[in-house]
Amino acid sequence: MHDNSYTFGNVEEHVKEHDDSKIKAMPPLFTTSEIAEYLQVSTSTVYRLIRDGALKGVRVGQSLRFTRKNIEDFLDSCAVDEND
């Protein structure tokens, strides 16, 4: 039986034993605070955008995280042209 419990000492060895190419290929995840800073708005505004369905993200445990695509999709939906 394979033991999936890791201690601080053996996590590094576990990572070395596995191909990390999938992890390296994964897009970075951004926090609510990082999104607020990038958009130059408050975190309350970010939470409102999420609640209103304008900004999509994923929940990891109790935390919200966002991919670059989530941010790009949101910005595309807010784009205005010269006629607006």
GIZIVEN-V701498 format. One record per residue. RES is the residue in one small letter. PHI is phi as a letter, one per 30 degrees, with the letter a starting at -180 (999 if undefined). BURIAL is # if it has 9 or more other C-alpha atoms within 8 Angstrom, else .. D_FIRST is the distance of its C-alpha to the first C-alpha in Angstrom with 2 decimals. Layout:
res=RES phi=PHI burial=BURIAL d_first=D_FIRST
res=RES phi=PHI burial=BURIAL d_first=D_FIRST
This chain:
res=m phi=999 burial=. d_first=0.00
res=h phi=d burial=. d_first=3.82
res=d phi=d burial=. d_first=6.46
res=n phi=c burial=. d_first=9.44
res=s phi=d burial=. d_first=11.92
res=y phi=b burial=. d_first=14.68
res=t phi=c burial=. d_first=17.58
res=f phi=e burial=. d_first=20.93
res=g phi=d burial=. d_first=20.64
res=n phi=c burial=. d_first=17.52
res=v phi=d burial=# d_first=18.35
res=e phi=d burial=. d_first=20.94
res=e phi=d burial=. d_first=18.75
res=h phi=d burial=. d_first=16.19
res=v phi=d burial=# d_first=19.30
res=k phi=d burial=. d_first=20.66
res=e phi=d burial=. d_first=17.64
res=h phi=c burial=. d_first=18.09
res=d phi=d burial=. d_first=21.22
res=d phi=c burial=. d_first=23.27
res=s phi=d burial=. d_first=26.00
res=k phi=d burial=. d_first=25.01
res=i phi=d burial=. d_first=25.31
res=k phi=d burial=. d_first=28.60
res=a phi=d burial=. d_first=29.91
res=m phi=d burial=. d_first=29.38
res=p phi=d burial=. d_first=32.60
res=p phi=d burial=. d_first=33.03
res=l phi=c burial=. d_first=33.03
res=f phi=c burial=# d_first=36.06
res=t phi=d burial=# d_first=36.60
res=t phi=e burial=# d_first=39.40
res=s phi=d burial=. d_first=41.36
res=e phi=d burial=. d_first=41.12
res=i phi=d burial=# d_first=42.35
res=a phi=d burial=# d_first=45.19
res=e phi=d burial=# d_first=46.22
res=y phi=d burial=. d_first=46.17
res=l phi=d burial=. d_first=48.21
res=q phi=h burial=. d_first=50.42
res=v phi=b burial=# d_first=50.02
res=s phi=d burial=. d_first=48.71
res=t phi=d burial=# d_first=45.19
res=s phi=d burial=. d_first=46.94
res=t phi=d burial=# d_first=48.23
res=v phi=d burial=# d_first=44.78
res=y phi=d burial=# d_first=43.49
res=r phi=d burial=. d_first=46.58
res=l phi=d burial=# d_first=45.94
res=i phi=d burial=# d_first=42.40
res=r phi=e burial=. d_first=43.74
res=d phi=d burial=. d_first=46.50
res=g phi=i burial=. d_first=44.09
res=a phi=d burial=. d_first=45.74
res=l phi=b burial=# d_first=42.75
res=k phi=c burial=# d_first=39.28
res=g phi=a burial=# d_first=36.06
res=v phi=b burial=. d_first=32.46
res=r phi=c burial=. d_first=31.04
res=v phi=c burial=. d_first=28.07
res=g phi=i burial=. d_first=27.37
res=q phi=c burial=. d_first=30.92
res=s phi=c burial=. d_first=32.23
res=l phi=c burial=# d_first=34.09
res=r phi=b burial=# d_first=33.67
res=f phi=b burial=# d_first=35.85
res=t phi=c burial=# d_first=35.69
res=r phi=e burial=# d_first=38.74
res=k phi=d burial=. d_first=39.25
res=n phi=e burial=# d_first=39.46
res=i phi=d burial=# d_first=42.20
res=e phi=d burial=. d_first=43.99
res=d phi=d burial=# d_first=44.02
res=f phi=d burial=# d_first=45.50
res=l phi=d burial=. d_first=48.12
res=d phi=d burial=. d_first=49.02
res=s phi=d burial=. d_first=49.62
res=c phi=c burial=. d_first=51.95
res=a phi=d burial=. d_first=53.92
res=v phi=c burial=. d_first=57.65
res=d phi=c burial=. d_first=60.22
res=e phi=d burial=. d_first=63.84
res=n phi=d burial=. d_first=64.97
res=d phi=d burial=. d_first=63.00
